[in-house]
């Protein structure tokens, strides 16, 4: 992503922060996996959104109206030995030259320098309660300023969370962001197609997962957006199943929930299909019900429509269908009012999507479901899960878990499905799986 995109975001943030105030946000830290081995580093989404800086041990400072420059980056100094062992890093010069910081300082000097930047500021915006080290440091800096009150300096009188401002910005995707999200969605869709074609009885869930991650990496996307769910048979009734260890069997369905990440932007696709390549009658009946619920929900996606209407549409379709199949019994309206469907459809229709797979942004404003607006991206993912031990339904329905998920963008005229590259109708899935590539 071009630096001009990050610069535009910083300008927007500082307009909202306002002169006389200051905003701080820290990077993610390296986390130890075991002994002297670290987890792969992944930058904090909020920090990256504003800076594009992909290194740990950094702090971004935003001071609207500062004559010497409004954007200051504290980061690691360049270290030749570290570069030899761990690879290139920006250093102070790179922070200004390549990442457009107006000024840069060593992160080791932050205690000596930042308290001066906080002097005479009215309000400090920062991620309150999210980074205990930053929480502690900020209080120490303010305490130090207060100790100098006799010299005429004034400490900030108010601390405020930066997240309401920043997360509202992140909720609306720019053209540059959508380009990355579309690429992540296309690669993810291709990986799901590969999984369908390589699936057969006798393979293990983790082998299908390997096919998916292999395709991500071959396409240049080295990170998954979240741990992949590859759940055969009854495992699909566990919503966040990630063991991915069992052998696939003919007669079972396979639920795959997997997404790639492209430059910190996530895709999130779920498909459910028969291991054998052919749905049984019972599987097809439940699958079509979930698909119909998804179609109904997607049709609710348009500007100025409250967020919850898509979910409500899916619940109505799902409840009517469950009654028709004899899985639920009673009056549809009363069943919905009493939430009887929740024993089989217990989650909501979806979530915001962006830099985090469950992305930031409020779902309600002033206690009311917020209305969808162009630029918002979300998932639509109804599901049915009938546990193996559910004695209240016929045996033919038991142990079946189905979810169908697509990524949807709200447009000026309605919606755009970003994840059309992988089939989801019964006929299209069976046709694709008939063209096996082997596994």
N, C-alpha and C positions, 0 to 999 in steps of 0.2 A: 504494500500500500504506500502511496506517495506521501512524503512529509507534509504536503499541502493539506492533506486530509486531517492529519493530527493537529496542524496549526489552526485549522478552522474550528476544530473541537475545543481547543484551548481558548480560543477567542470567545466562543460561545459560553464556555464555563466562566470565564472571568467577567463577562458581562453580567452574568447571574450572581456571581459572588459580590461584585461591586467594589468601587474604590473605598479605601479605608479598611478593607478586610483582607484576609490572607487564607489560602487553601493549601493543604498538605496532603500528599498521598504517597505511601511507600510501596516498594516493589515486593514481590514474593521472595521468600528465602529458599535456599537449598535445604532439602530435607534428607536426613540420613535414612537409608534403607536398612542397612545392617553394617556394623563395624565401620569400615572406611569406604563403603559404597553408598552413593547417593541415589535417590530417585531421579529420573529425568526431570530437568527443570522445566516448569511451565509458569510463565509470567502471570501475575495477578491481572485479571481482565480489566478492572478499572484503571490500573496504572498503565497498562499497554494501550488502552483506548485513547488516553490523552498524550502518550509519549512515543509509542512505537519502539520503546527501549526494552530490549529483551535480555537484560542482565539482572542478577540478584544484587542485593546490598546497595540499593539506590533509593533516593527520596526526591520526589518532584515537589517544587514549591511554586505557587502562583500568586503574584502580588499585582493586582490590577493598578495601573498607573505608575508603577515604579520606574523612575527615570533611567536607571541603569539596565533595565530589562525586566519584563514581567515574568518570565519563565526561567527558573533556576533549577539545575539538576545537580544533586549531590550523588556521586558515584565513585566506584573504585578507580584509583589512579592506575595508569598503564604499568604493568609489571612484566618485564621480558621473560622472567622465569615462569610465571604463571601462564604466559602466552605459549611458551614452549610445551608445557605439560597439558594445558587445557584448551588452548586455541586463542584466537584473537579476541580482544575485548576493546571497548571504545576508548577508555581513559577520558581524561578531562578534555583533551583536544577533540576527540571524536564526539563527545557529548554536544559540543557546540557546532562542529563542522558537519557531522552526519545526522544529528538528531535535533538540530535547530534550537538548542537551548540558548537563551540569551547570555547566560553565565553558568559556569560549572565550578564546583568545589569538591575536594576530597570528602568522601563519606565519613572518614575518620575525624574530620574537623567539624562535623555538624553541630556538636554541642557548643563549640566556641563561636560559631557563626550565626546559627539560626535564631538564637535568642535575640540578637540585634535586629533581625528581620521582623520579629514579632512585636518589637517595641512600638507603642502608640497605635496599634491596630485595634479596631473595635471588636471584631469577631474572627474566630478561627474555624474554618470548615475543614473537617478531616473525617476519616472513617471511624467514627466513635465505636469503641468496644470491639473492633475487629482485629486489631493488632496491639497486643498488650504492651509490647516494647515501645511502640509509638505513643500509646496512651501514657505510659510512665514518663517517657522523655518529654512529652509536651508539658506535663504538669511540672516537671523539674525546670524546664525553660521559663515557664511563666513564674514559677517561684523565684527564680534568679532575677527576673525583671522586677518583681515586686520588692525585692531586697534593695533595689536601687531607686526606689520611689522618691527619696530626698533629692536626687539629682534631676528630677523632673520628668523622668520617663514613666510611661503608663503601660501597664500590662493589659492584654486583651480582657475584656469584661464578659465575653460570652463565647462558649464553645458550641458548635453546631455540626450536625452530621452533613457530610458532603453528599451522601448517597441519594437523598431525594432529588437533588439537582442532577447529579451525574446519571442516575438510573433512568430518569425521565428522558435524558438525552439519548441514552443507549437504546431505549425502546423504539425509536424511530430510525429505521435503517436508511443509510445514504446509498447512492448508486454504487459507490466503491465497495461498501459492505455487501450489497446484494450480489455483486460480481463474485466475491469470495464465497458467499453462501450458495450461489447457484453451482459453482464448481464443486464445492463439497458435496452438494446434493447429487450432482451428476455422477461423481466418482462412487458415492455410496450406492446409488441405484445400480450401477454396473456391477458392484460387488455383490449385491443381493441377487442379481441375475445369475452371476457366476455360482453363487451358493445353491440356487435352485437347480441349476444344470448339473452340478457335481454331486448332488445329494442322492444317496441310495442306502438301503438297509445294510447294516454291517459297519458303516463308517461311524466315527465317534463325533459327538458334538464339538469337541475341541478341534477336530480336523476341518469341520465346516468353518469354525471361527478362524482357523489358519488361512483358509481360502480367502476369507473376507479381508483380513488384515494384510495378506499378501497383495491383494488387488489394490488396497489403499496405498501401500508403499510403492508398488510398481507404478502407480499414477503420481508419485511424488508427495503424497500426504502421509507423513510418518507417524502422526499422532491420531489415536482414536479420540472421539469426543467424549466417550464414557466407556466403561467396561461393557463388552459385548454380551448380550443375552442370546444364547443358542440353546433353546429348550425343547427337547423332544418329548412327545407324549404328555404324561401327567406333570412333567417339570414345568410346562407352560402355565400351569395354574399357580405357580409361585411368581408373582409379578416381577420381582427383581432377581430372578435366578441367574447366577453367574458362575456356578461350578463348572458347567460345560464339560462334563466328564463321562456321560452315559452313551451307550451304543444305540444307534438309531434302528428302529424296527418298522417293518412294513405294517401298515394299519394305523400307524401313529401320524399325527401332525407334527410339524416342526415350526416353532415360533422363533424368529430371529429379529432382535431389536439391536441394530448396530448403526453407527454413524462415524464418518470421518471428520477430521478437523482441518480446515484450511486457513492458515495464518490466523489462528485463534478463533475462527468462526466454525460453528458446528452444523452438521446435518444430523437428522434423527429420523430413521425409517424403521418401521416394523412391517414384516410380512409373515404370514402363516400359510403353510402349504403342506401337502401330503408327502411323506417320505417316499411312497411308492410312485408318486406322480399322478395318482387318481384319488379324488375325494370319495369317501363312502357317502351313502345317502344321508346319514345322520350328520356327518361332518359338513357336508355341503349345505344342509339346512341351517346349521348354526353359523357357518361362514357367511352365507348370503345375508343372514340377519345382521351380522356385524357390518358387512359392507353397505347394506341399505342404511344402517344408522350413520355410517360415516358420510355417505352421499348426502343424507338429510342435514347433517351438521355443517358440511362444507357449504351447502347452499345458503346458510345463514351468514356467511362471511362477506361483509360489505361495510362500507363506511357508515358510521352513526348507528350501527346495530349494537346493542349491549353484548358484552362478552359472554354472558351466561346463556344466550339464546341458542347457541350451537349445542351446548351441553343438553339443554332442555329438549331440543329436537331429537338428539340421539336417544335420550331416555324414553321419549314417547314411542319411537320406532322400536326400540329394544323391548320395552314392556309389552307392547301389542304383539310382537313376534313371539315372545316367551309364553304369552297366554295362548296364542294360536298353536304352539307346539306342545302345550300341556305342561310346560315346565313351571309356570306360574298359574295360579287359579284365582279368579275373582274379577272384579270390575277394574278396568284399566286405570281410570282416574284415581280410584281409591288406592290401588297398588302403587301408583306413582306418589300420591300424597303420603302414604305410609312407608315409602322408600323400600318396598319389598324387593325391587330389582337389585338393590345393593349387595345382596348375597351372591350375585353373579356378575355384577358390573359395579365395582366398588370405588373406582377412581373417576376423576372428572375427565372431560373430553380432551384436555391438552394443556399446553403451557407456552409461555413466550419462548422464543428461540433466537439465539444470537451468538455472542461470544461464549456464553455458558449454555449448555444444553437446556437446563432449566433457567432461562435467562431472567434478568432483572426487569423490574417494572411492576407498578401496582395494578392489581386486578380490580380494585374498587377505588373510587374517588368520592369523598364525603359520604361514605357508607353506601354508595350506589355502584352497581357494576358499571365499569367504565365502558364507553362506547368505542368501538373499533375505529381506527383512522388509517389512512394510507401510510405505508411505510412500516407498519407493525408486522411482525412475522411470528407465527405460532404453529403448533402442531395440532392435528386433529386425529385422535387415536382411541376410538371406542374399543371395548373388549368384552369378551364373555369368558368366564372362568368357572368351570363346574368341577369341583374337587372329586377325586376318585372315591372318597368315602361319603359322598353326598347321597344319603339314602332316600331323600324326598323326591328324587327324579328317577326316571327310567334308566336302566343300566347302560343303554346305548349312548346316553349323553355324558356319562361320567368319565372323568379324567381328560376332558377336552378343554384346552385353553386356546383362545383365538384373540389376536389383536391386529388391527390394521392401522398403520400410522403414516401420514404424509405431512410434509412441511408446506405451509400455506402463507402467502404474502397477501396482505390487504392492499388493494389497488384503488385508484380513484373511482373505478366503475364496478368493482366487485372483488375478485380474488384471482391469484395466480398460484397454481400448484407447482412447487419447485421440484417435486420428486416424481414426475410422471414417467421416468425412465425405467421403472420396474413394474411389471404387470400386477394386477390385483383382482381381476375378475376370475371366476372359476375356469372359464373357457381359456382365457389367455395363460393362466398359470399352467394348466394341464398341457396346453400346446407347447409352451416353452420347455416344460420338463420332459416332454417326449423327445426333445432334441438334446440328448445328453452329451456332455463333453467328457464324461469320465471323472474319476476322483482319485 
